[in-house]
Amino acid sequence: MKYRVYFYYDPVYQGYVADALDLPGCVSQGKTLEEAKQNIKDAINAYIEVEYEKSAEDRSYHLPEESFIGEIAVG
């Protein structure tokens, strides 16, 4: 599956923050963009593993589906 990830540079941390937008609370960081990319992959895999365990216990729980970003013209 693919997940949308928002990367941004944090001048206080002096590195990059990665936020998996479809997975609430799934955030990581790295001193370089490449490190942040690898760390968020690891975080996503760990997040999914925990969520699958939750879904096995509670059949009404579902992981978020793959999403996308679109554009809308207004006015």
PDB file of N, CA, C and O in Angstrom:
ATOM      1  N   MET A   1       0.830  -1.192   0.000  1.00  0.00           N
ATOM      2  CA  MET A   1       0.000   0.000   0.000  1.00  0.00           C
ATOM      3  C   MET A   1       0.867   1.245   0.000  1.00  0.00           C
ATOM      4  O   MET A   1       2.000   1.237   0.480  1.00  0.00           O
ATOM      5  N   LYS A   2       0.324   2.292  -0.536  1.00  0.00           N
ATOM      6  CA  LYS A   2       0.998   3.581  -0.518  1.00  0.00           C
ATOM      7  C   LYS A   2       0.279   4.504   0.453  1.00  0.00           C
ATOM      8  O   LYS A   2      -0.949   4.494   0.546  1.00  0.00           O
ATOM      9  N   TYR A   3       1.050   5.296   1.170  1.00  0.00           N
ATOM     10  CA  TYR A   3       0.490   6.270   2.097  1.00  0.00           C
ATOM     11  C   TYR A   3       1.073   7.643   1.795  1.00  0.00           C
ATOM     12  O   TYR A   3       2.243   7.771   1.434  1.00  0.00           O
ATOM     13  N   ARG A   4       0.247   8.659   1.948  1.00  0.00           N
ATOM     14  CA  ARG A   4       0.719  10.035   1.765  1.00  0.00           C
ATOM     15  C   ARG A   4       1.559  10.420   2.974  1.00  0.00           C
ATOM     16  O   ARG A   4       1.161  10.202   4.118  1.00  0.00           O
ATOM     17  N   VAL A   5       2.719  10.994   2.705  1.00  0.00           N
ATOM     18  CA  VAL A   5       3.602  11.440   3.780  1.00  0.00           C
ATOM     19  C   VAL A   5       3.971  12.893   3.520  1.00  0.00           C
ATOM     20  O   VAL A   5       4.387  13.253   2.419  1.00  0.00           O
ATOM     21  N   TYR A   6       3.816  13.713   4.537  1.00  0.00           N
ATOM     22  CA  TYR A   6       4.172  15.126   4.471  1.00  0.00           C
ATOM     23  C   TYR A   6       5.543  15.286   5.121  1.00  0.00           C
ATOM     24  O   TYR A   6       5.717  14.984   6.302  1.00  0.00           O
ATOM     25  N   PHE A   7       6.515  15.763   4.344  1.00  0.00           N
ATOM     26  CA  PHE A   7       7.867  16.010   4.840  1.00  0.00           C
ATOM     27  C   PHE A   7       8.078  17.512   4.963  1.00  0.00           C
ATOM     28  O   PHE A   7       7.686  18.273   4.078  1.00  0.00           O
ATOM     29  N   TYR A   8       8.691  17.933   6.048  1.00  0.00           N
ATOM     30  CA  TYR A   8       9.065  19.343   6.162  1.00  0.00           C
ATOM     31  C   TYR A   8      10.319  19.474   7.024  1.00  0.00           C
ATOM     32  O   TYR A   8      10.598  18.644   7.889  1.00  0.00           O
ATOM     33  N   TYR A   9      11.052  20.536   6.758  1.00  0.00           N
ATOM     34  CA  TYR A   9      12.270  20.809   7.517  1.00  0.00           C
ATOM     35  C   TYR A   9      11.904  21.555   8.790  1.00  0.00           C
ATOM     36  O   TYR A   9      11.157  22.532   8.750  1.00  0.00           O
ATOM     37  N   ASP A  10      12.426  21.098   9.912  1.00  0.00           N
ATOM     38  CA  ASP A  10      12.191  21.736  11.207  1.00  0.00           C
ATOM     39  C   ASP A  10      13.495  22.397  11.656  1.00  0.00           C
ATOM     40  O   ASP A  10      14.446  21.705  12.020  1.00  0.00           O
ATOM     41  N   PRO A  11      13.546  23.731  11.632  1.00  0.00           N
ATOM     42  CA  PRO A  11      14.789  24.415  11.989  1.00  0.00           C
ATOM     43  C   PRO A  11      15.185  24.237  13.460  1.00  0.00           C
ATOM     44  O   PRO A  11      16.368  24.323  13.788  1.00  0.00           O
ATOM     45  N   VAL A  12      14.229  23.995  14.338  1.00  0.00           N
ATOM     46  CA  VAL A  12      14.558  23.772  15.748  1.00  0.00           C
ATOM     47  C   VAL A  12      15.251  22.417  15.903  1.00  0.00           C
ATOM     48  O   VAL A  12      16.285  22.315  16.563  1.00  0.00           O
ATOM     49  N   TYR A  13      14.679  21.384  15.293  1.00  0.00           N
ATOM     50  CA  TYR A  13      15.267  20.042  15.318  1.00  0.00           C
ATOM     51  C   TYR A  13      16.505  19.979  14.424  1.00  0.00           C
ATOM     52  O   TYR A  13      17.389  19.149  14.636  1.00  0.00           O
ATOM     53  N   GLN A  14      16.562  20.852  13.435  1.00  0.00           N
ATOM     54  CA  GLN A  14      17.613  20.873  12.417  1.00  0.00           C
ATOM     55  C   GLN A  14      17.629  19.572  11.631  1.00  0.00           C
ATOM     56  O   GLN A  14      18.673  18.960  11.407  1.00  0.00           O
ATOM     57  N   GLY A  15      16.435  19.175  11.221  1.00  0.00           N
ATOM     58  CA  GLY A  15      16.267  17.970  10.429  1.00  0.00           C
ATOM     59  C   GLY A  15      14.866  17.942   9.855  1.00  0.00           C
ATOM     60  O   GLY A  15      14.130  18.927   9.924  1.00  0.00           O
ATOM     61  N   TYR A  16      14.507  16.806   9.288  1.00  0.00           N
ATOM     62  CA  TYR A  16      13.227  16.663   8.607  1.00  0.00           C
ATOM     63  C   TYR A  16      12.237  15.874   9.453  1.00  0.00           C
ATOM     64  O   TYR A  16      12.599  14.920  10.140  1.00  0.00           O
ATOM     65  N   VAL A  17      10.995  16.292   9.385  1.00  0.00           N
ATOM     66  CA  VAL A  17       9.894  15.602  10.046  1.00  0.00           C
ATOM     67  C   VAL A  17       9.054  14.961   8.955  1.00  0.00           C
ATOM     68  O   VAL A  17       8.835  15.558   7.900  1.00  0.00           O
ATOM     69  N   ALA A  18       8.587  13.751   9.207  1.00  0.00           N
ATOM     70  CA  ALA A  18       7.751  13.021   8.259  1.00  0.00           C
ATOM     71  C   ALA A  18       6.464  12.621   8.971  1.00  0.00           C
ATOM     72  O   ALA A  18       6.503  11.985  10.024  1.00  0.00           O
ATOM     73  N   ASP A  19       5.330  12.994   8.394  1.00  0.00           N
ATOM     74  CA  ASP A  19       4.016  12.729   8.988  1.00  0.00           C
ATOM     75  C   ASP A  19       3.193  11.912   7.999  1.00  0.00           C
ATOM     76  O   ASP A  19       2.864  12.397   6.917  1.00  0.00           O
ATOM     77  N   ALA A  20       2.858  10.674   8.364  1.00  0.00           N
ATOM     78  CA  ALA A  20       2.014   9.822   7.519  1.00  0.00           C
ATOM     79  C   ALA A  20       0.573  10.293   7.700  1.00  0.00           C
ATOM     80  O   ALA A  20      -0.066   9.984   8.706  1.00  0.00           O
ATOM     81  N   LEU A  21       0.075  11.031   6.736  1.00  0.00           N
ATOM     82  CA  LEU A  21      -1.194  11.742   6.882  1.00  0.00           C
ATOM     83  C   LEU A  21      -2.398  10.830   7.101  1.00  0.00           C
ATOM     84  O   LEU A  21      -3.355  11.226   7.766  1.00  0.00           O
ATOM     85  N   ASP A  22      -2.363   9.624   6.555  1.00  0.00           N
ATOM     86  CA  ASP A  22      -3.508   8.715   6.674  1.00  0.00           C
ATOM     87  C   ASP A  22      -3.467   7.855   7.937  1.00  0.00           C
ATOM     88  O   ASP A  22      -4.406   7.108   8.213  1.00  0.00           O
ATOM     89  N   LEU A  23      -2.388   7.960   8.695  1.00  0.00           N
ATOM     90  CA  LEU A  23      -2.211   7.130   9.883  1.00  0.00           C
ATOM     91  C   LEU A  23      -2.018   8.042  11.096  1.00  0.00           C
ATOM     92  O   LEU A  23      -0.895   8.457  11.383  1.00  0.00           O
ATOM     93  N   PRO A  24      -3.085   8.351  11.800  1.00  0.00           N
ATOM     94  CA  PRO A  24      -3.020   9.311  12.909  1.00  0.00           C
ATOM     95  C   PRO A  24      -1.930   8.976  13.928  1.00  0.00           C
ATOM     96  O   PRO A  24      -1.870   7.868  14.461  1.00  0.00           O
ATOM     97  N   GLY A  25      -1.075   9.960  14.181  1.00  0.00           N
ATOM     98  CA  GLY A  25      -0.019   9.789  15.163  1.00  0.00           C
ATOM     99  C   GLY A  25       1.235   9.119  14.645  1.00  0.00           C
ATOM    100  O   GLY A  25       2.199   8.954  15.392  1.00  0.00           O
ATOM    101  N   CYS A  26       1.244   8.730  13.376  1.00  0.00           N
ATOM    102  CA  CYS A  26       2.418   8.072  12.794  1.00  0.00           C
ATOM    103  C   CYS A  26       3.344   9.145  12.229  1.00  0.00           C
ATOM    104  O   CYS A  26       3.157   9.626  11.111  1.00  0.00           O
ATOM    105  N   VAL A  27       4.343   9.508  13.026  1.00  0.00           N
ATOM    106  CA  VAL A  27       5.268  10.593  12.692  1.00  0.00           C
ATOM    107  C   VAL A  27       6.680  10.116  12.990  1.00  0.00           C
ATOM    108  O   VAL A  27       6.902   9.349  13.927  1.00  0.00           O
ATOM    109  N   SER A  28       7.636  10.578  12.185  1.00  0.00           N
ATOM    110  CA  SER A  28       9.033  10.260  12.439  1.00  0.00           C
ATOM    111  C   SER A  28       9.887  11.448  12.024  1.00  0.00           C
ATOM    112  O   SER A  28       9.363  12.495  11.645  1.00  0.00           O
ATOM    113  N   GLN A  29      11.195  11.284  12.098  1.00  0.00           N
ATOM    114  CA  GLN A  29      12.095  12.384  11.749  1.00  0.00           C
ATOM    115  C   GLN A  29      13.449  11.825  11.353  1.00  0.00           C
ATOM    116  O   GLN A  29      13.717  10.635  11.519  1.00  0.00           O
ATOM    117  N   GLY A  30      14.294  12.692  10.831  1.00  0.00           N
ATOM    118  CA  GLY A  30      15.659  12.324  10.480  1.00  0.00           C
ATOM    119  C   GLY A  30      16.471  13.574  10.224  1.00  0.00           C
ATOM    120  O   GLY A  30      15.924  14.609   9.845  1.00  0.00           O
ATOM    121  N   LYS A  31      17.764  13.485  10.427  1.00  0.00           N
ATOM    122  CA  LYS A  31      18.629  14.646  10.195  1.00  0.00           C
ATOM    123  C   LYS A  31      18.715  14.980   8.709  1.00  0.00           C
ATOM    124  O   LYS A  31      18.920  16.139   8.348  1.00  0.00           O
ATOM    125  N   THR A  32      18.562  13.977   7.841  1.00  0.00           N
ATOM    126  CA  THR A  32      18.530  14.204   6.392  1.00  0.00           C
ATOM    127  C   THR A  32      17.174  13.741   5.870  1.00  0.00           C
ATOM    128  O   THR A  32      16.455  13.012   6.553  1.00  0.00           O
ATOM    129  N   LEU A  33      16.832  14.165   4.663  1.00  0.00           N
ATOM    130  CA  LEU A  33      15.569  13.738   4.064  1.00  0.00           C
ATOM    131  C   LEU A  33      15.564  12.225   3.853  1.00  0.00           C
ATOM    132  O   LEU A  33      14.545  11.573   4.081  1.00  0.00           O
ATOM    133  N   GLU A  34      16.685  11.669   3.422  1.00  0.00           N
ATOM    134  CA  GLU A  34      16.762  10.219   3.220  1.00  0.00           C
ATOM    135  C   GLU A  34      16.561   9.462   4.531  1.00  0.00           C
ATOM    136  O   GLU A  34      15.882   8.436   4.563  1.00  0.00           O
ATOM    137  N   GLU A  35      17.148   9.966   5.601  1.00  0.00           N
ATOM    138  CA  GLU A  35      16.971   9.335   6.912  1.00  0.00           C
ATOM    139  C   GLU A  35      15.510   9.424   7.355  1.00  0.00           C
ATOM    140  O   GLU A  35      14.966   8.463   7.899  1.00  0.00           O
ATOM    141  N   ALA A  36      14.878  10.571   7.122  1.00  0.00           N
ATOM    142  CA  ALA A  36      13.464  10.731   7.471  1.00  0.00           C
ATOM    143  C   ALA A  36      12.596   9.772   6.663  1.00  0.00           C
ATOM    144  O   ALA A  36      11.637   9.209   7.191  1.00  0.00           O
ATOM    145  N   LYS A  37      12.930   9.581   5.376  1.00  0.00           N
ATOM    146  CA  LYS A  37      12.166   8.647   4.532  1.00  0.00           C
ATOM    147  C   LYS A  37      12.266   7.225   5.070  1.00  0.00           C
ATOM    148  O   LYS A  37      11.256   6.528   5.169  1.00  0.00           O
ATOM    149  N   GLN A  38      13.471   6.790   5.417  1.00  0.00           N
ATOM    150  CA  GLN A  38      13.636   5.436   5.946  1.00  0.00           C
ATOM    151  C   GLN A  38      12.939   5.288   7.293  1.00  0.00           C
ATOM    152  O   GLN A  38      12.299   4.271   7.558  1.00  0.00           O
ATOM    153  N   ASN A  39      13.065   6.301   8.138  1.00  0.00           N
ATOM    154  CA  ASN A  39      12.451   6.227   9.466  1.00  0.00           C
ATOM    155  C   ASN A  39      10.930   6.191   9.389  1.00  0.00           C
ATOM    156  O   ASN A  39      10.294   5.494  10.180  1.00  0.00           O
ATOM    157  N   ILE A  40      10.327   6.935   8.443  1.00  0.00           N
ATOM    158  CA  ILE A  40       8.863   6.907   8.342  1.00  0.00           C
ATOM    159  C   ILE A  40       8.402   5.569   7.769  1.00  0.00           C
ATOM    160  O   ILE A  40       7.327   5.089   8.130  1.00  0.00           O
ATOM    161  N   LYS A  41       9.186   4.959   6.887  1.00  0.00           N
ATOM    162  CA  LYS A  41       8.835   3.613   6.404  1.00  0.00           C
ATOM    163  C   LYS A  41       8.800   2.634   7.574  1.00  0.00           C
ATOM    164  O   LYS A  41       7.872   1.836   7.704  1.00  0.00           O
ATOM    165  N   ASP A  42       9.822   2.709   8.420  1.00  0.00           N
ATOM    166  CA  ASP A  42       9.863   1.835   9.604  1.00  0.00           C
ATOM    167  C   ASP A  42       8.681   2.116  10.530  1.00  0.00           C
ATOM    168  O   ASP A  42       8.070   1.191  11.065  1.00  0.00           O
ATOM    169  N   ALA A  43       8.364   3.397  10.715  1.00  0.00           N
ATOM    170  CA  ALA A  43       7.242   3.775  11.583  1.00  0.00           C
ATOM    171  C   ALA A  43       5.915   3.286  11.012  1.00  0.00           C
ATOM    172  O   ALA A  43       5.060   2.807  11.757  1.00  0.00           O
ATOM    173  N   ILE A  44       5.737   3.403   9.695  1.00  0.00           N
ATOM    174  CA  ILE A  44       4.501   2.937   9.054  1.00  0.00           C
ATOM    175  C   ILE A  44       4.365   1.430   9.222  1.00  0.00           C
ATOM    176  O   ILE A  44       3.287   0.940   9.559  1.00  0.00           O
ATOM    177  N   ASN A  45       5.445   0.693   8.990  1.00  0.00           N
ATOM    178  CA  ASN A  45       5.385  -0.764   9.152  1.00  0.00           C
ATOM    179  C   ASN A  45       5.025  -1.148  10.584  1.00  0.00           C
ATOM    180  O   ASN A  45       4.220  -2.055  10.796  1.00  0.00           O
ATOM    181  N   ALA A  46       5.608  -0.471  11.561  1.00  0.00           N
ATOM    182  CA  ALA A  46       5.287  -0.755  12.966  1.00  0.00           C
ATOM    183  C   ALA A  46       3.838  -0.393  13.272  1.00  0.00           C
ATOM    184  O   ALA A  46       3.143  -1.135  13.966  1.00  0.00           O
ATOM    185  N   TYR A  47       3.382   0.745  12.757  1.00  0.00           N
ATOM    186  CA  TYR A  47       2.004   1.199  12.961  1.00  0.00           C
ATOM    187  C   TYR A  47       1.028   0.155  12.415  1.00  0.00           C
ATOM    188  O   TYR A  47       0.072  -0.228  13.090  1.00  0.00           O
ATOM    189  N   ILE A  48       1.280  -0.299  11.189  1.00  0.00           N
ATOM    190  CA  ILE A  48       0.385  -1.273  10.551  1.00  0.00           C
ATOM    191  C   ILE A  48       0.369  -2.584  11.334  1.00  0.00           C
ATOM    192  O   ILE A  48      -0.687  -3.193  11.505  1.00  0.00           O
ATOM    193  N   GLU A  49       1.514  -3.010  11.801  1.00  0.00           N
ATOM    194  CA  GLU A  49       1.579  -4.246  12.588  1.00  0.00           C
ATOM    195  C   GLU A  49       0.697  -4.149  13.835  1.00  0.00           C
ATOM    196  O   GLU A  49      -0.048  -5.078  14.147  1.00  0.00           O
ATOM    197  N   VAL A  50       0.782  -3.038  14.537  1.00  0.00           N
ATOM    198  CA  VAL A  50      -0.041  -2.828  15.736  1.00  0.00           C
ATOM    199  C   VAL A  50      -1.517  -2.748  15.365  1.00  0.00           C
ATOM    200  O   VAL A  50      -2.365  -3.311  16.059  1.00  0.00           O
ATOM    201  N   GLU A  51      -1.827  -2.051  14.272  1.00  0.00           N
ATOM    202  CA  GLU A  51      -3.226  -1.909  13.864  1.00  0.00           C
ATOM    203  C   GLU A  51      -3.823  -3.250  13.435  1.00  0.00           C
ATOM    204  O   GLU A  51      -4.997  -3.510  13.697  1.00  0.00           O
ATOM    205  N   TYR A  52      -3.034  -4.104  12.780  1.00  0.00           N
ATOM    206  CA  TYR A  52      -3.532  -5.435  12.426  1.00  0.00           C
ATOM    207  C   TYR A  52      -3.846  -6.248  13.679  1.00  0.00           C
ATOM    208  O   TYR A  52      -4.825  -6.994  13.717  1.00  0.00           O
ATOM    209  N   GLU A  53      -3.012  -6.097  14.696  1.00  0.00           N
ATOM    210  CA  GLU A  53      -3.291  -6.783  15.961  1.00  0.00           C
ATOM    211  C   GLU A  53      -4.598  -6.282  16.563  1.00  0.00           C
ATOM    212  O   GLU A  53      -5.392  -7.070  17.079  1.00  0.00           O
ATOM    213  N   LYS A  54      -4.820  -4.971  16.497  1.00  0.00           N
ATOM    214  CA  LYS A  54      -6.084  -4.408  16.994  1.00  0.00           C
ATOM    215  C   LYS A  54      -7.267  -4.955  16.206  1.00  0.00           C
ATOM    216  O   LYS A  54      -8.298  -5.303  16.782  1.00  0.00           O
ATOM    217  N   SER A  55      -7.110  -5.031  14.871  1.00  0.00           N
ATOM    218  CA  SER A  55      -8.229  -5.478  14.038  1.00  0.00           C
ATOM    219  C   SER A  55      -8.536  -6.955  14.270  1.00  0.00           C
ATOM    220  O   SER A  55      -9.678  -7.381  14.099  1.00  0.00           O
ATOM    221  N   ALA A  56      -7.529  -7.740  14.660  1.00  0.00           N
ATOM    222  CA  ALA A  56      -7.767  -9.149  14.969  1.00  0.00           C
ATOM    223  C   ALA A  56      -8.598  -9.282  16.240  1.00  0.00           C
ATOM    224  O   ALA A  56      -9.390 -10.215  16.379  1.00  0.00           O
ATOM    225  N   GLU A  57      -8.413  -8.346  17.161  1.00  0.00           N
ATOM    226  CA  GLU A  57      -9.166  -8.361  18.413  1.00  0.00           C
ATOM    227  C   GLU A  57     -10.555  -7.757  18.253  1.00  0.00           C
ATOM    228  O   GLU A  57     -11.504  -8.179  18.913  1.00  0.00           O
ATOM    229  N   ASP A  58     -10.668  -6.766  17.372  1.00  0.00           N
ATOM    230  CA  ASP A  58     -11.930  -6.042  17.178  1.00  0.00           C
ATOM    231  C   ASP A  58     -12.255  -6.035  15.689  1.00  0.00           C
ATOM    232  O   ASP A  58     -11.704  -5.227  14.942  1.00  0.00           O
ATOM    233  N   ARG A  59     -13.131  -6.912  15.253  1.00  0.00           N
ATOM    234  CA  ARG A  59     -13.447  -7.069  13.829  1.00  0.00           C
ATOM    235  C   ARG A  59     -14.105  -5.841  13.211  1.00  0.00           C
ATOM    236  O   ARG A  59     -14.185  -5.750  11.986  1.00  0.00           O
ATOM    237  N   SER A  60     -14.576  -4.900  14.015  1.00  0.00           N
ATOM    238  CA  SER A  60     -15.193  -3.693  13.464  1.00  0.00           C
ATOM    239  C   SER A  60     -14.138  -2.647  13.093  1.00  0.00           C
ATOM    240  O   SER A  60     -14.456  -1.641  12.459  1.00  0.00           O
ATOM    241  N   TYR A  61     -12.877  -2.886  13.488  1.00  0.00           N
ATOM    242  CA  TYR A  61     -11.800  -1.933  13.217  1.00  0.00           C
ATOM    243  C   TYR A  61     -11.188  -2.221  11.850  1.00  0.00           C
ATOM    244  O   TYR A  61     -10.953  -3.379  11.506  1.00  0.00           O
ATOM    245  N   HIS A  62     -10.929  -1.165  11.065  1.00  0.00           N
ATOM    246  CA  HIS A  62     -10.310  -1.325   9.741  1.00  0.00           C
ATOM    247  C   HIS A  62      -9.182  -0.324   9.565  1.00  0.00           C
ATOM    248  O   HIS A  62      -9.278   0.821  10.006  1.00  0.00           O
ATOM    249  N   LEU A  63      -8.113  -0.765   8.916  1.00  0.00           N
ATOM    250  CA  LEU A  63      -7.028   0.148   8.567  1.00  0.00           C
ATOM    251  C   LEU A  63      -7.508   1.140   7.524  1.00  0.00           C
ATOM    252  O   LEU A  63      -8.368   0.800   6.711  1.00  0.00           O
ATOM    253  N   PRO A  64      -6.976   2.360   7.523  1.00  0.00           N
ATOM    254  CA  PRO A  64      -7.346   3.327   6.488  1.00  0.00           C
ATOM    255  C   PRO A  64      -6.954   2.810   5.110  1.00  0.00           C
ATOM    256  O   PRO A  64      -5.921   2.160   4.951  1.00  0.00           O
ATOM    257  N   GLU A  65      -7.779   3.101   4.126  1.00  0.00           N
ATOM    258  CA  GLU A  65      -7.474   2.727   2.747  1.00  0.00           C
ATOM    259  C   GLU A  65      -6.494   3.724   2.157  1.00  0.00           C
ATOM    260  O   GLU A  65      -6.311   4.822   2.682  1.00  0.00           O
ATOM    261  N   GLU A  66      -5.866   3.327   1.060  1.00  0.00           N
ATOM    262  CA  GLU A  66      -4.976   4.228   0.331  1.00  0.00           C
ATOM    263  C   GLU A  66      -5.756   5.464  -0.093  1.00  0.00           C
ATOM    264  O   GLU A  66      -6.924   5.363  -0.465  1.00  0.00           O
ATOM    265  N   SER A  67      -5.124   6.620  -0.040  1.00  0.00           N
ATOM    266  CA  SER A  67      -5.810   7.856  -0.400  1.00  0.00           C
ATOM    267  C   SER A  67      -4.974   8.642  -1.399  1.00  0.00           C
ATOM    268  O   SER A  67      -3.874   8.230  -1.767  1.00  0.00           O
ATOM    269  N   PHE A  68      -5.502   9.762  -1.826  1.00  0.00           N
ATOM    270  CA  PHE A  68      -4.783  10.607  -2.772  1.00  0.00           C
ATOM    271  C   PHE A  68      -5.114  12.057  -2.485  1.00  0.00           C
ATOM    272  O   PHE A  68      -6.057  12.359  -1.753  1.00  0.00           O
ATOM    273  N   ILE A  69      -4.326  12.956  -3.070  1.00  0.00           N
ATOM    274  CA  ILE A  69      -4.575  14.389  -2.959  1.00  0.00           C
ATOM    275  C   ILE A  69      -5.047  14.877  -4.315  1.00  0.00           C
ATOM    276  O   ILE A  69      -4.417  14.595  -5.334  1.00  0.00           O
ATOM    277  N   GLY A  70      -6.148  15.603  -4.332  1.00  0.00           N
ATOM    278  CA  GLY A  70      -6.682  16.153  -5.574  1.00  0.00           C
ATOM    279  C   GLY A  70      -6.753  17.663  -5.503  1.00  0.00           C
ATOM    280  O   GLY A  70      -6.475  18.267  -4.467  1.00  0.00           O
ATOM    281  N   GLU A  71      -7.128  18.263  -6.617  1.00  0.00           N
ATOM    282  CA  GLU A  71      -7.280  19.717  -6.680  1.00  0.00           C
ATOM    283  C   GLU A  71      -8.721  20.051  -7.019  1.00  0.00           C
ATOM    284  O   GLU A  71      -9.368  19.345  -7.792  1.00  0.00           O
ATOM    285  N   ILE A  72      -9.217  21.131  -6.439  1.00  0.00           N
ATOM    286  CA  ILE A  72     -10.577  21.590  -6.705  1.00  0.00           C
ATOM    287  C   ILE A  72     -10.519  23.082  -6.979  1.00  0.00           C
ATOM    288  O   ILE A  72      -9.903  23.836  -6.227  1.00  0.00           O
ATOM    289  N   ALA A  73     -11.168  23.506  -8.067  1.00  0.00           N
ATOM    290  CA  ALA A  73     -11.276  24.931  -8.375  1.00  0.00           C
ATOM    291  C   ALA A  73     -12.544  25.473  -7.727  1.00  0.00           C
ATOM    292  O   ALA A  73     -13.601  24.847  -7.808  1.00  0.00           O
ATOM    293  N   VAL A  74     -12.443  26.626  -7.089  1.00  0.00           N
ATOM    294  CA  VAL A  74     -13.586  27.236  -6.417  1.00  0.00           C
ATOM    295  C   VAL A  74     -13.775  28.643  -6.966  1.00  0.00           C
ATOM    296  O   VAL A  74     -12.812  29.378  -7.187  1.00  0.00           O
ATOM    297  N   GLY A  75     -15.044  29.001  -7.182  1.00  0.00           N
ATOM    298  CA  GLY A  75     -15.357  30.369  -7.569  1.00  0.00           C
ATOM    299  C   GLY A  75     -15.325  30.651  -8.986  1.00  0.00           C
ATOM    300  O   GLY A  75     -15.577  31.784  -9.396  1.00  0.00           O
TER     301      GLY A  75
END
